[in-house]
Amino acid sequence: MKLPTSGTKAELNSYIRECLNGTPATQIKPLRSKKSYCPLAYEEINLDTKLLDSGFSFNQEARKWFADYFGVKKFSFNKKWLLSKEKLKQIMIQK
């Protein structure tokens, strides 16, 4: 049995559900194609930047952009930000 082995937890769970519901493993395809994005540079981040499928990452560039935007010396993302992005991914996968 060769199910897709990469993706989010929600994606992997959907592959297993399909298999358990009788879909042959050979017919179960990844829900999204692998897209390799380079992380966005500071200059590429703005208020309209999409969190998904844009290359946006919660990295140093993003922290600097948000620090400048909010006029603070240091900006850090909390766990809620990171979980929000994961929830968005799961919602988009289920559609």
N, CA and C atoms as a LAMMPS dump frame, in Angstrom:
ITEM: TIMESTEP
0
ITEM: NUMBER OF ATOMS
285
ITEM: BOX BOUNDS ff ff ff
-5.0000000000000000e+02 5.0000000000000000e+02
-5.0000000000000000e+02 5.0000000000000000e+02
-5.0000000000000000e+02 5.0000000000000000e+02
ITEM: ATOMS id mol type element x y z
1 1 1 N 0.853 -1.169 0
2 1 2 C 0 0 0
3 1 3 C 0.898 1.232 0
4 2 1 N 0.714 2.135 -0.945
5 2 2 C 1.54 3.333 -1.042
6 2 3 C 0.653 4.574 -1.015
7 3 1 N 0.374 5.061 0.168
8 3 2 C -0.37 6.31 0.322
9 3 3 C 0.619 7.466 0.251
10 4 1 N 0.142 8.669 -0.102
11 4 2 C 1.032 9.835 -0.044
12 4 3 C 1.573 9.988 1.377
13 5 1 N 2.827 10.37 1.481
14 5 2 C 3.469 10.433 2.799
15 5 3 C 3.841 11.835 3.239
16 6 1 N 3.503 12.832 2.454
17 6 2 C 3.834 14.192 2.88
18 6 3 C 2.565 15.013 2.951
19 7 1 N 2.61 16.03 3.779
20 7 2 C 1.46 16.911 3.947
21 7 3 C 1.221 17.2 5.407
22 8 1 N 0.174 17.936 5.653
23 8 2 C -0.177 18.262 7.029
24 8 3 C -0.844 17.057 7.678
25 9 1 N -1.043 17.15 8.954
26 9 2 C -1.716 16.069 9.678
27 9 3 C -3.113 15.84 9.095
28 10 1 N -3.817 16.926 8.785
29 10 2 C -5.161 16.81 8.213
30 10 3 C -5.125 16.093 6.864
31 11 1 N -4.129 16.408 6.04
32 11 2 C -3.998 15.758 4.738
33 11 3 C -3.732 14.267 4.899
34 12 1 N -2.79 13.931 5.761
35 12 2 C -2.45 12.524 5.985
36 12 3 C -3.659 11.751 6.51
37 13 1 N -4.412 12.381 7.427
38 13 2 C -5.62 11.735 7.948
39 13 3 C -6.646 11.501 6.837
40 14 1 N -6.764 12.451 5.914
41 14 2 C -7.736 12.276 4.825
42 14 3 C -7.327 11.123 3.912
43 15 1 N -6.03 10.925 3.698
44 15 2 C -5.568 9.804 2.876
45 15 3 C -5.928 8.474 3.543
46 16 1 N -5.72 8.422 4.833
47 16 2 C -6.026 7.185 5.578
48 16 3 C -7.529 6.918 5.552
49 17 1 N -8.348 7.975 5.752
50 17 2 C -9.802 7.802 5.708
51 17 3 C -10.255 7.266 4.347
52 18 1 N -9.7 7.839 3.282
53 18 2 C -10.058 7.374 1.935
54 18 3 C -9.739 5.894 1.778
55 19 1 N -8.571 5.505 2.244
56 19 2 C -8.141 4.11 2.132
57 19 3 C -9.072 3.198 2.938
58 20 1 N -9.398 3.605 4.159
59 20 2 C -10.282 2.799 5.005
60 20 3 C -11.702 2.729 4.442
61 21 1 N -12.082 3.734 3.653
62 21 2 C -13.414 3.733 3.034
63 21 3 C -13.448 2.968 1.715
64 22 1 N -12.334 2.326 1.359
65 22 2 C -12.33 1.452 0.206
66 22 3 C -11.662 1.973 -1.048
67 23 1 N -11.16 3.182 -1.035
68 23 2 C -10.466 3.702 -2.211
69 23 3 C -9.104 3.023 -2.308
70 24 1 N -8.788 2.433 -3.457
71 24 2 C -7.468 1.799 -3.606
72 24 3 C -6.352 2.831 -3.421
73 25 1 N -5.298 2.424 -2.773
74 25 2 C -4.183 3.333 -2.48
75 25 3 C -3.614 3.958 -3.741
76 26 1 N -3.658 3.217 -4.839
77 26 2 C -3.11 3.743 -6.092
78 26 3 C -3.928 4.906 -6.641
79 27 1 N -5.166 5.041 -6.193
80 27 2 C -6.032 6.124 -6.666
81 27 3 C -6.04 7.333 -5.734
82 28 1 N -5.358 7.232 -4.608
83 28 2 C -5.318 8.337 -3.649
84 28 3 C -4.124 9.221 -3.986
85 29 1 N -4.413 10.404 -4.403
86 29 2 C -3.382 11.36 -4.821
87 29 3 C -3.25 12.463 -3.775
88 30 1 N -2.073 13.065 -3.675
89 30 2 C -1.906 14.187 -2.735
90 30 3 C -2.933 15.281 -3.006
91 31 1 N -3.413 15.922 -1.952
92 31 2 C -4.427 16.962 -2.075
93 31 3 C -3.889 18.23 -2.725
94 32 1 N -2.61 18.431 -2.63
95 32 2 C -2.008 19.611 -3.262
96 32 3 C -0.645 19.222 -3.789
97 33 1 N -0.251 19.914 -4.823
98 33 2 C 1.062 19.624 -5.384
99 33 3 C 2.124 20.299 -4.535
100 34 1 N 3.28 19.712 -4.557
101 34 2 C 4.381 20.31 -3.801
102 34 3 C 4.848 21.561 -4.524
103 35 1 N 4.749 22.672 -3.841
104 35 2 C 5.235 23.925 -4.395
105 35 3 C 6.372 24.379 -3.506
106 36 1 N 7.466 24.644 -4.103
107 36 2 C 8.57 25.128 -3.285
108 36 3 C 8.642 26.643 -3.434
109 37 1 N 8.404 27.297 -2.347
110 37 2 C 8.456 28.745 -2.313
111 37 3 C 9.702 29.176 -1.568
112 38 1 N 10.329 30.189 -2.071
113 38 2 C 11.397 30.816 -1.314
114 38 3 C 10.72 31.733 -0.313
115 39 1 N 11.214 31.779 0.893
116 39 2 C 10.604 32.693 1.861
117 39 3 C 10.623 34.125 1.316
118 40 1 N 9.564 34.85 1.602
119 40 2 C 9.463 36.228 1.131
120 40 3 C 10.504 37.113 1.812
121 41 1 N 11.027 38.037 1.046
122 41 2 C 11.944 39.039 1.591
123 41 3 C 11.126 40.156 2.223
124 42 1 N 11.765 40.941 3.049
125 42 2 C 11.121 42.056 3.747
126 42 3 C 10.303 42.915 2.78
127 43 1 N 10.889 43.241 1.638
128 43 2 C 10.253 44.131 0.665
129 43 3 C 9.006 43.513 0.023
130 44 1 N 8.886 42.21 0.101
131 44 2 C 7.76 41.528 -0.534
132 44 3 C 6.566 41.364 0.397
133 45 1 N 6.729 41.701 1.654
134 45 2 C 5.659 41.539 2.634
135 45 3 C 4.866 42.841 2.725
136 46 1 N 3.548 42.705 2.733
137 46 2 C 2.668 43.865 2.929
138 46 3 C 1.367 43.382 3.55
139 47 1 N 0.442 44.29 3.771
140 47 2 C -0.811 43.919 4.429
141 47 3 C -1.671 42.982 3.591
142 48 1 N -1.422 42.912 2.305
143 48 2 C -2.197 42.043 1.423
144 48 3 C -1.529 40.692 1.172
145 49 1 N -0.406 40.446 1.798
146 49 2 C 0.316 39.19 1.598
147 49 3 C -0.531 38.027 2.112
148 50 1 N -0.686 37.023 1.267
149 50 2 C -1.427 35.829 1.655
150 50 3 C -0.56 34.991 2.589
151 51 1 N -1.191 34.388 3.577
152 51 2 C -0.45 33.521 4.492
153 51 3 C -0.132 32.18 3.847
154 52 1 N -1.006 31.733 2.959
155 52 2 C -0.811 30.43 2.326
156 52 3 C -0.39 30.59 0.872
157 53 1 N 0.436 29.691 0.439
158 53 2 C 0.859 29.611 -0.962
159 53 3 C 1.461 30.897 -1.508
160 54 1 N 2.168 31.622 -0.667
161 54 2 C 2.807 32.858 -1.134
162 54 3 C 4.298 32.876 -0.828
163 55 1 N 4.718 31.964 0.029
164 55 2 C 6.097 31.984 0.486
165 55 3 C 6.227 32.682 1.837
166 56 1 N 5.092 33.181 2.361
167 56 2 C 5.144 33.841 3.667
168 56 3 C 5.562 32.836 4.722
169 57 1 N 6.448 33.266 5.581
170 57 2 C 6.936 32.422 6.659
171 57 3 C 7.087 33.267 7.906
172 58 1 N 6.863 32.669 9.046
173 58 2 C 7.041 33.367 10.317
174 58 3 C 8.536 33.375 10.653
175 59 1 N 9.302 34.122 9.89
176 59 2 C 10.749 34.139 10.047
177 59 3 C 11.232 35.54 10.45
178 60 1 N 12.539 35.729 10.408
179 60 2 C 13.138 36.998 10.824
180 60 3 C 12.677 38.161 9.95
181 61 1 N 12.528 37.911 8.637
182 61 2 C 12.063 38.962 7.725
183 61 3 C 10.666 39.439 8.122
184 62 1 N 9.784 38.492 8.41
185 62 2 C 8.415 38.835 8.808
186 62 3 C 8.408 39.552 10.157
187 63 1 N 9.23 39.089 11.093
188 63 2 C 9.291 39.764 12.408
189 63 3 C 9.756 41.207 12.253
190 64 1 N 10.734 41.433 11.394
191 64 2 C 11.222 42.792 11.169
192 64 3 C 10.132 43.65 10.531
193 65 1 N 9.427 43.088 9.551
194 65 2 C 8.366 43.844 8.883
195 65 3 C 7.283 44.249 9.886
196 66 1 N 6.842 43.305 10.71
197 66 2 C 5.806 43.606 11.69
198 66 3 C 6.309 44.587 12.753
199 67 1 N 7.553 44.469 13.159
200 67 2 C 8.112 45.421 14.127
201 67 3 C 8.076 46.831 13.546
202 68 1 N 8.474 46.966 12.281
203 68 2 C 8.422 48.285 11.635
204 68 3 C 6.986 48.768 11.485
205 69 1 N 6.098 47.886 11.091
206 69 2 C 4.697 48.264 10.885
207 69 3 C 4.055 48.767 12.18
208 70 1 N 4.313 48.048 13.272
209 70 2 C 3.716 48.423 14.556
210 70 3 C 4.556 49.436 15.324
211 71 1 N 5.725 49.778 14.791
212 71 2 C 6.575 50.773 15.434
213 71 3 C 7.144 50.305 16.764
214 72 1 N 7.525 49.049 16.823
215 72 2 C 8.12 48.502 18.044
216 72 3 C 9.534 48.029 17.721
217 73 1 N 10.329 47.922 18.771
218 73 2 C 11.72 47.508 18.583
219 73 3 C 11.823 46.026 18.221
220 74 1 N 10.999 45.225 18.877
221 74 2 C 11.066 43.785 18.696
222 74 3 C 9.65 43.243 18.545
223 75 1 N 9.462 42.363 17.598
224 75 2 C 8.158 41.734 17.394
225 75 3 C 8.361 40.231 17.363
226 76 1 N 7.485 39.52 18.031
227 76 2 C 7.561 38.061 17.962
228 76 3 C 6.155 37.505 17.775
229 77 1 N 6.089 36.397 17.068
230 77 2 C 4.819 35.731 16.844
231 77 3 C 4.533 34.826 18.021
232 78 1 N 3.271 34.787 18.426
233 78 2 C 2.933 33.857 19.497
234 78 3 C 2.34 32.587 18.905
235 79 1 N 2.073 31.653 19.749
236 79 2 C 1.586 30.343 19.31
237 79 3 C 0.272 30.458 18.54
238 80 1 N -0.586 31.422 18.916
239 80 2 C -1.874 31.587 18.237
240 80 3 C -1.683 31.917 16.761
241 81 1 N -0.676 32.729 16.431
242 81 2 C -0.404 33.07 15.03
243 81 3 C -0.072 31.803 14.253
244 82 1 N 0.826 31.013 14.815
245 82 2 C 1.273 29.805 14.136
246 82 3 C 0.13 28.807 13.974
247 83 1 N -0.686 28.662 15.002
248 83 2 C -1.813 27.74 14.926
249 83 3 C -2.851 28.231 13.928
250 84 1 N -3.013 29.542 13.815
251 84 2 C -3.964 30.098 12.854
252 84 3 C -3.588 29.716 11.431
253 85 1 N -2.313 29.767 11.124
254 85 2 C -1.864 29.396 9.777
255 85 3 C -2.137 27.917 9.53
256 86 1 N -1.895 27.072 10.523
257 86 2 C -2.153 25.642 10.364
258 86 3 C -3.643 25.378 10.18
259 87 1 N -4.487 26.093 10.933
260 87 2 C -5.934 25.914 10.782
261 87 3 C -6.387 26.349 9.395
262 88 1 N -5.82 27.433 8.891
263 88 2 C -6.142 27.877 7.538
264 88 3 C -5.811 26.798 6.517
265 89 1 N -4.641 26.184 6.669
266 89 2 C -4.237 25.122 5.752
267 89 3 C -5.251 23.992 5.776
268 90 1 N -5.683 23.587 6.989
269 90 2 C -6.624 22.488 7.123
270 90 3 C -7.959 22.825 6.477
271 91 1 N -8.426 24.053 6.667
272 91 2 C -9.702 24.473 6.081
273 91 3 C -9.615 24.437 4.557
274 92 1 N -8.506 24.944 4.021
275 92 2 C -8.344 24.98 2.571
276 92 3 C -8.248 23.569 1.974
277 93 1 N -7.676 22.656 2.717
278 93 2 C -7.54 21.272 2.256
279 93 3 C -8.905 20.595 2.205
280 94 1 N -9.742 20.885 3.181
281 94 2 C -11.044 20.231 3.277
282 94 3 C -12.024 20.746 2.23
283 95 1 N -11.746 21.888 1.607
284 95 2 C -12.661 22.442 0.6
285 95 3 C -12.528 21.742 -0.713
